[in-house]
Amino acid sequence: MLTDAECRNATCPPDKKRHRLADGGGLYLEVSPSGSKRWFWKFRKGASETRLALGSYPEVGGPAARKKRDAARLDRANGIDPVQTRKVAKLTANNPAGDSFKVVALEWYDKQAPQWSEAHAVRAKRQLERDLFPWLGERKMADVTPMELLATLRKVEERGAIETADRGLMLARQVWRYAVATGRAERDITGDLKGALSPYRGKHFAAITDPVKLGELIRAIRAYKGGPIVRAALQLAPMLFQRPGELRAADWSEIDLDAGLWTIPAARMKRSKDGKENGDPHLVPLPRQAVEILRGLHGYTGHGVKVFPGERSHERPLSENAVRVALLSMGYTPEMQTWHGFRATARTMLAERLECDPLVIEAQLAHAVKDANGRAYNRTTYLKQRTDMMQRWADFLDKLAAGADVIPLHRVA
């Protein structure tokens, strides 16, 4: 055991980068060529040796250094890594707001939300406040166990919200990864819950892809006796196959009937916040039949802003429920065909029946085409090809509605 005199008189030989004086139990005093002296405790961590700094001499004398060594040894005996604890303490000092789940989650949210669309940001914040904060909000990230998180998510499952529980786990995973990166947690515990929740399988929007049945639906739509606004929306939905929100919120200023082109502003597209603010508009070629429908509708709504104004207020768009009710009145339940499902109907039949290029179809659907690494690489709009395709599609729907013969496909095994 080193005496105070030995510590005070210790020097580093000129031919060495440092000089170590052993005290006992892994504790030693390290002297640098400049004369500074620091206490360290060395111990084994797995197959390697590591060390923990315990302070500088003479601010920390021998007896105080030994007490710190003994405290660190006790932590090790209890399964606590003193080096990691020290790192967390330093990082926590740089995060004065705290290390509770709520503090960390809101800090992570504030950094991510500016990159999201407003709808996604609202949905994520609401789920944190409703499903996670009431149970985990005041708990320290480092203290939450996998079982505790699982119990929290199962409360969501118990109310039948399987998809919401799955989204809750994804949110928690991102919060924990941020906590690890900022020193508020040692590891991401969400990996321990793999397979613990009820599996969620995303539901596809119901869509008719049989030519005969689609012909029946088109005939039913054209025979619909409702108001002109809903009738026009019904007729254009399968013909243009854009998202319901994009179609029903269309403004007359976006539509050029003479050019046969509908320009949807980037801000109205389903995109990230950056995509909405800085992206290009989505161009939708209008086939001859669509132009004819819109010209007829212009006599009813052309004096206003909205192509499909709502009944209560002409400043607001037609509700999505209006078309859903119209489909129900014709006998088409959500299990048979949905408004959004017209996108799947077109995607399937354009590829299988009209043998259109999948890249052109994806461009018309406003889907980003990605490479093998998931990065968007195809920025071609295929406007000419899409213009031809949309006219072929509208003509095809006319043939189905007229009851034209449909040639079955013969696939080679």
N, C-alpha and C positions, 0 to 999 in steps of 0.2 A: 504494500500500500504506500503510495507516494506521500511524503511529508510536504508541508507547505513550503519549507525551505527548498526542497528539491524542485518543486513546481516553479518557485520564484526565480531560481538560479538556472533553470533549464534553458539551453540554447540549441540552435540547429547548426551542425557542422557545415562549413562552407561548401563542401563537396556533395551535399545532399539537398534535395528539393524540400524535404521535410524530415522531422525527427519525432519518433513516437516513444513515449514513456509509458509502459504498462502499469496499471494500478491494480487490476484484478477483476475477475468476472466479466472480461470483455471490455472493461473500461480502460481508456488510455488518454493521455494528454498529447496533443499534436502541436509541435512547435514549427513555425515557418521560418525561412531565412530572414524575414523582416522583423521577427521577434514576437509576432502574435501567437497566442496560445489558446487552443480550443479543446474542449472535452468531447470525446466520441465514445459511443458504445457499439461494438461490433457484434453481430449475431448472424446465424445462418437462416436464410429464407429459401426453402427448397434446397436445390443443389448449389446455390450460390451464396456468397457472403455479402452482407450489406451492413450499413452503419447508420446510427442515429446521432445527430448533433445535439449536445446537451448544454451548450453555452460556452462562453469565453472566460478564461482565467485572467485576472483575479476576481471579476464580477461574480463568477461561480467558483467557489472554492471546492476542495476535495470532498468534504462531507456532503455538500449540496449536490455535487455531481453523482456521488454514490446513491443518494436518495432518488435522484432522477433515473439512474440506471435500474434501481430496484423496482421503481414504479413501472418502467417500461418492460421489465422482465415479467412483472405480474400481469400486465396487459397481454403479453405474448402467451402466458399460461392460460389466459381466459379466451384465447383465440382472436385477440385484437392486434392488428398490425400497427405498431406505433409510428412507423414511417408514413403510412397512409393517413393515419389520424392527424399527424402533423401537417401533411399536405392539405387535407380537408380544412383544418383550422386556418391555414394561411389563405386558402381560397375563400373560405367563409368570411374572413376579415375583409376581403375585397368585394363581398356581396352582403353589405350591411342590411339589406332588406330582409334577410333571413333565409332559412332552408326548409320551410314547410312546403307541402305539396302545392298549396294554393299560391304561395309566393312564386315558386319556381314555375308553375304552370302558366301563371299570368305573365311572368317575365318572358317565357318562351313564346306565348301567344302574341305579345306586343312586338316581338321581332319577326314573327311569321305573317301576321295578319296583313301588313301592307302589300304582301305579294299575292294575296288571295283575292278572289272575287268577294263582293260584299255578302252575297248569299252564303258562301262557304264560311266566311269569318263569323257571321251571325250564328250559323248552325253549330260550329265548333265551340263558340263561347257558351251557347245555351246548354250544350251537353256537359261541358265542364261544370257549370253552375248547378245543373239539375241532378246529374248522375254521379259525379265524383267529389266535388267540394263538400257536400253535406257529410260524407263519411271519412274522407281523407284530407280535407282542406287544412286542418291544423296539425296534422301529423308531420314529423320530420321525414324527409325523403329517405334518409339513411335508416330510419327505424321501421318503415313499412315493409311487411313481409309479403311474399307471393300469395300466401293464403288469405291475407287481409285484402289484397287487391282483388283476388278471385271472389271473395265473399261480397265485395262491393259490386262487381260486375254481375254476379248472380242475382242480385236484387233487381237489376234491369231485366235479366232473363225471366225472372218470376212474373213479371207483368206481361210476358209474351213478346217483348221487343228484342228478338234474337239479333236482328240486323243492328239495332242500336247498341247492344252489348258488344258486338263485334267492332263497331266504330269506336266505342269507348276504350276498348283494348288498344286499338291503333293510336288513339290520342294519348293514352297513358304511355305507350311505348316511346312516342316522340318526346314526351315530357321527361321520361327517365333518361333517355339518351342525352338530352340537354343537361339534366342534373349531373350526369357522369362527367360531361365535358366541362362543367363549371365547378366541379368539386363538391357538389351537394349530395352525391351518392357514389358508392364504390362500384356498383355494377347495375346493369339493366335487368331488373327482376322480371320483366314481362316475358322474357324468353322462357321462364319456368312454367308459364301458363299455356304453352303450346298444346293444343288438343284438349284443354280443360273446359272450354266453353262449348255449348251446343254449336255444331257447325252451321254456318249460314251460307246458303246457296242463293245467290242473287236471282231474283225473279225476272224473267224476260217479259217484255210487254207483249201481250197476245197479238198475233198477227196472222192473217190468212195468207197462205202462199200457194194454195191450189187455184189454178186458173179458172176453173168452172165456178168455184165458190166466190172468187174475187169478182167475176163477172156478175154474179147475183148481187153482191154488195154494191157494186157500181150502179146497177140498175135501181136498187133500192134507194141509193143516195139521190139519183136523178129524179126519182119519183117522190122524194120527200116534199111534204106540203107545208113545212114550217116557213118562217120568215125568210126574206131574201138574204139577210146577212149570214145567218146560220147555214142556209142552203149553199151559199157561195163558199163559205169556209169548208163545209163538208166536201164539196166537189174538188176544191183545190188541195185539200189535205193529202189524198193519195197521189195526186198528179204531181205536186211539187215536193212532197215528203220532207219538208223541213220540220224542225222541232215545233211543237204546239205553241210555245211562248213566242217564238220568232214569227210565226204566221199571224196569230191573232193580234199581236201588237204592232203589225205593220202600219206605217204611215204612207199616205198617198205620195208624199215627197220622195219616198224611196223607190217608187215604181215609175218606169218609163215605158208606157204602153206602146209608143211608136217604135222604140228600139227593142221591145220585148225583153226587158231586163229589170230585175228586182235587185237593188243594192241594199243589203242589210248592214247597217253600221256595226263596226267591231264592238261597240259598247253594248249591243244587244245580243251578241253571240255568247255561247257557252264557252268561256275562256277564263284564263287567269286574269288578275287585275292588270298586269302588264299587257296581256294580249288585248284586253278591252280598251286600254288607253292608247296603245301604240300599234296594234295590229291592223292589218288591212281589212276592208269590208269584205263580206262574203257575197259573191255575185251569183244570182240564181237566174239562169235563162228561162224565159217564159215561153212555153210552146203556144202555138196558135190558139188552142182551146182555152188555155189559161187567160190569154189576152181578151178573148171573147167574153169569158165569165166576168173579168174585172171591168171591162167596158160596161157591161150590163149593171154591175154593182155601183159603178161610178154615179149613175143617176140617182141612187139612194143615199150614198154616203160621201160623194165627191165634194160636197160643200164643206166638209169638216176635215179634220186632221187625220183621223183614224180610218183605215180601210174597213175594219170590222169593229165599229164602236159598240160599247155596251148599251144595254137597254136603259139603265138608270142614269148614266152619264155618258155623253158622247165624247168626253175628254178621256175616258178610260176605255181600254180594249175589251172586247168580248171575253167573257169568262170561259175557262177551259171546260167548266161544267156544262156549258150550253151545248157543246158538240157531244159530250159524253151522254147527256140526256137524249139528244137527237138519235145517237146510235142505239141507245136502249129502246127508244120508241119504235125503231125499225126491227127490233128483236136481236140486236147484237150486244151481248153482255160483255163486260170487261174480260171475261174468260175466253171470248171468241175474237174480239178485235178492239184495240184501243187506238186513240188518235196517234199517240207516239208510235204505236205498232205499224203504222203505215210506212215508217222508215225501214223497218225490217222486211215488210212486204216488198217494197221496191228493191231493196238491196238484194234480196234472194232472187226475185224474178228477173231483174235486169241481168244478173249473172247467169242464171240457169236457162231462162227462156229467150232472152235477147242476146246472150253471150257478149255482154259489154265488158270492157276492160275494167277490172277491179279498181285500178288506180283512179279511173275517171269516176267510177261510182263513189269511191271514198271522198274524192274532191267535192262531188255534189252534196254529199252528206256533211261536208265541213269537218271531216275527220283528218287529223294530222297523220300523215304517213310516216312511219318511223323505220329506222334501220335496225340491224341486229342488236345494237347497243342501246336502243330505246330513244335515240335522238332523232328529232324531226329533220329529214333530209330532202324531202320532195316539196319544193315550193312552187311547182307548176300549177297554174289554175285550171288548165285543160278547158278553157272557156269554149273554144270551137267544138271540141269533142263532146263537151257536156251539152252544148246547144243542140247538136245532132241527136244525142242520146235522149234528151228530154222530149224532143218532138216524136221520136220513135216510141217512147214510153207512153205519151199521151195518145198516140195512134193505136198502140197496143191495148190500152184501156178501152178505147172506143170499140175495138173489135171484140173484146171480152164482153162488153156491155151489150153488143149486138148479138151475142150468142155465136160468134164465129167459132169454127172448128179449131181446137187446140191440138197441136201435134205433140204427142208425148215424147219425152226424151228417152233414148235408149242408151244407157250407160254401159261401158265396157268394164267387166269385172277386173 
